[in-house]
Amino acid sequence: MKKYVLIQAFTLAEVLVTLLIIGVVAALTVPQMIQNTQSNQFKVAWKKAYSSYTLATNLLMEENGGTMEGLCAATGATCIRDKFLTKLNYVRKCDVWSNALTSDCFPTGIHNYDGALSGWNGESAAVLNDGTTVLFYLYHPNCDSSNYNPCGSSGAADYCGFITVDVNGFAMPNVFGKDIFHINIHKNGLRPCDTGAGCVIGSGTGYSCGTYNLLN
C-alpha cells in the first residue's frame, strides 16, 4: 500500500506579501546606506587632499623663509595657483573660473550646504592627476588682514587667501560641505575653514564642514 506524504508550502499570496515587505525595507534602507558610503568616501578623500595641500604649503614656506607672506607680489589668482602647482601633479589649469560659466577645470553651478547657489567667481582653477579639482585666490600678499575672509573670525589678522577643493571632481553633488571643502591660507600655513556654525545638514554655507570632517 502506497503512503503519501503531505508537503506544506507557502501560498502564492504569502510569497507575494514577503517579497513586498522585503521591497519596502530595501527601499527605506538602501538609499541611506549608499548615502552613508558616499559620505565616508568624500570624508576620506578630503582628509587625503588636506594632507597633500598641507605638504605643498610647507614646501612653499620652506622656500620662502618659513612664511606664506610675500609668496606672490600682488592680489590675484594665477600666481598663487602656479606656486602651488609646482608642488602638485596636475593635468590642466584655467586662469579664470566663474560659477555661472562652463569650465574645464572646476565644476560650475556649485551650491552651498543649504541648497543656495554659490556666488563665487574670479578664481583660478586646476585639475589634479587624482581627478580632484581646485580653486585658488590670494587676497592679501602680505597676509595682513582678515578682510574678504569667508570663514569669519578664524581668519584673524594673518589671512592670505584660500584654496577650495572638490574631492569628487566634476561628478555630483558639487556642494560645499559634501564634496567641496574650503581651506584658508594663512601666514604660517593652512587652516580648514571654520565659521563657528558647525556642520548641520541642509543648513548654512557648509564651509565649516571641512573642519568637522577632519576631526570626525
C-alpha positions in Angstrom: 0.0 0.0 0.0 1.4 3.4 -1.0 2.0 6.1 1.6 1.6 9.7 0.7 3.5 12.5 2.5 1.8 15.8 2.6 4.3 18.6 1.9 3.2 22.1 3.1 4.4 25.1 1.1 3.8 28.8 1.1 0.9 30.0 -0.9 1.3 32.5 -3.7 -0.2 35.2 -1.6 2.2 34.6 1.3 5.2 34.7 -1.1 4.0 38.0 -2.6 3.5 39.6 0.8 7.0 38.5 1.8 8.5 40.0 -1.3 6.6 43.2 -0.8 7.9 43.5 2.7 11.5 42.9 1.5 11.0 45.5 -1.2 9.7 48.1 1.3 12.6 47.5 3.7 15.1 47.8 0.9 13.6 51.0 -0.4 13.9 52.5 3.0 17.4 51.3 3.9 19.4 51.0 0.7 19.4 54.7 -0.3 20.6 55.7 3.2 23.4 53.0 3.1 24.5 54.4 -0.3 24.5 57.9 1.0 26.5 56.9 4.1 29.0 55.1 1.9 29.4 58.1 -0.4 29.7 60.5 2.6 32.5 58.3 4.1 34.3 58.2 0.7 34.2 62.0 0.5 35.5 62.3 4.0 38.5 60.1 3.3 39.2 61.9 0.1 39.0 65.3 1.9 41.5 64.2 4.6 43.9 63.0 1.9 43.5 66.3 -0.1 44.1 68.4 3.0 47.2 66.4 3.8 48.5 67.0 0.3 47.9 70.7 0.4 49.5 71.0 3.8 52.6 69.3 2.5 52.7 71.6 -0.6 52.3 74.6 1.7 55.1 73.5 4.0 57.4 73.1 0.9 56.5 76.6 -0.3 57.1 78.1 3.1 60.4 76.4 3.4 61.5 78.0 0.1 60.1 81.4 1.2 61.8 81.9 4.5 59.3 80.0 6.6 56.2 82.0 5.7 53.5 82.4 3.0 53.8 86.2 3.3 55.2 87.7 0.1 55.0 84.5 -1.9 53.2 86.5 -4.6 53.7 90.2 -5.3 50.0 91.1 -5.8 46.4 90.2 -5.2 45.1 87.7 -7.7 44.6 84.1 -8.6 47.1 82.9 -11.1 50.3 83.4 -9.2 49.2 81.6 -6.0 47.8 78.8 -8.2 51.0 78.4 -10.1 53.1 78.4 -6.9 51.0 75.5 -5.5 51.1 73.6 -8.8 54.9 73.4 -8.6 54.3 71.1 -5.7 51.3 69.2 -7.1 50.8 66.9 -10.1 48.1 68.4 -12.3 46.5 67.7 -15.7 45.5 71.2 -16.7 44.9 74.7 -15.4 42.5 77.5 -16.2 43.1 81.2 -15.4 39.5 82.4 -14.7 36.6 80.4 -13.2 33.1 81.5 -12.7 30.2 79.6 -11.2 27.9 80.8 -14.0 30.1 79.7 -16.9 31.3 76.3 -18.2 34.8 75.4 -17.1 37.3 72.7 -17.9 39.0 72.9 -14.5 36.3 73.1 -11.8 32.6 72.3 -11.6 30.1 75.1 -12.2 26.7 75.6 -10.7 28.0 74.6 -7.3 25.8 75.1 -4.3 26.1 75.8 -0.6 25.1 73.2 2.0 21.7 74.8 2.4 20.9 74.5 -1.3 21.6 78.1 -2.3 23.6 78.7 -5.4 27.2 79.8 -4.6 28.1 83.3 -5.8 31.8 82.6 -6.1 33.7 83.6 -9.2 37.1 85.0 -10.3 39.4 82.3 -9.0 42.0 80.3 -11.0 41.5 76.6 -11.2 43.2 73.3 -11.9 42.6 69.6 -12.3 45.0 67.3 -10.5 46.1 63.9 -11.6 43.9 62.2 -9.0 40.8 63.7 -10.5 40.2 66.3 -7.8 39.6 69.9 -8.9 40.7 73.0 -7.1 40.3 76.8 -7.0 42.9 79.3 -5.7 42.8 83.0 -4.8 45.2 85.3 -3.0 43.5 88.4 -1.4 46.4 89.7 0.7 50.0 89.1 -0.5 51.3 90.3 2.9 48.9 88.1 4.8 48.0 91.1 7.0 44.2 91.2 7.0 41.0 89.2 7.7 39.0 91.2 5.0 37.2 89.0 2.4 37.6 86.0 4.6 34.5 83.8 4.2 35.4 82.0 7.4 34.9 85.0 9.6 36.8 85.2 12.8 39.0 82.2 12.0 40.9 84.5 9.6 42.4 86.5 12.5 44.8 89.1 11.1 47.2 86.8 9.1 44.8 85.8 6.3 46.3 85.5 2.8 43.8 83.7 0.6 42.1 80.4 0.1 42.0 77.0 -1.6 38.7 75.3 -2.5 38.8 71.6 -3.3 36.2 69.4 -4.9 37.3 65.9 -3.9 34.9 64.3 -6.3 36.0 66.3 -9.4 33.2 67.1 -11.9 30.9 64.4 -10.5 27.9 65.4 -8.4 26.8 66.6 -5.9 29.2 69.6 -6.1 28.1 71.0 -2.8 30.1 72.8 -0.1 30.3 70.5 2.9 29.7 67.3 0.9 32.3 67.0 -1.7 33.6 70.6 -1.8 35.8 71.9 1.1 37.3 75.3 1.8 40.9 75.9 3.2 42.2 79.2 4.4 45.8 80.2 3.6 47.5 82.0 6.5 50.9 83.5 7.0 52.1 80.4 8.9 50.3 77.7 7.0 46.8 76.3 6.2 43.7 76.1 8.4 40.4 74.4 7.4 37.6 76.9 7.2 35.5 77.2 10.4 32.8 79.8 10.6 31.7 78.6 14.0 28.4 77.4 12.6 29.2 73.7 12.7 28.2 71.2 10.1 24.4 70.8 10.2 22.8 69.0 7.2 20.9 71.4 5.0 22.0 74.5 7.0 24.3 77.4 6.2 27.1 77.5 3.6 28.8 74.3 4.6 32.2 75.9 4.9 32.7 74.6 8.4 32.2 71.0 7.4 35.8 70.8 6.4 36.9 71.2 10.0 34.2 68.9 11.2 35.1 66.1 8.7 38.8 66.4 9.6 38.1 65.8 13.3 35.5 63.1 12.9 
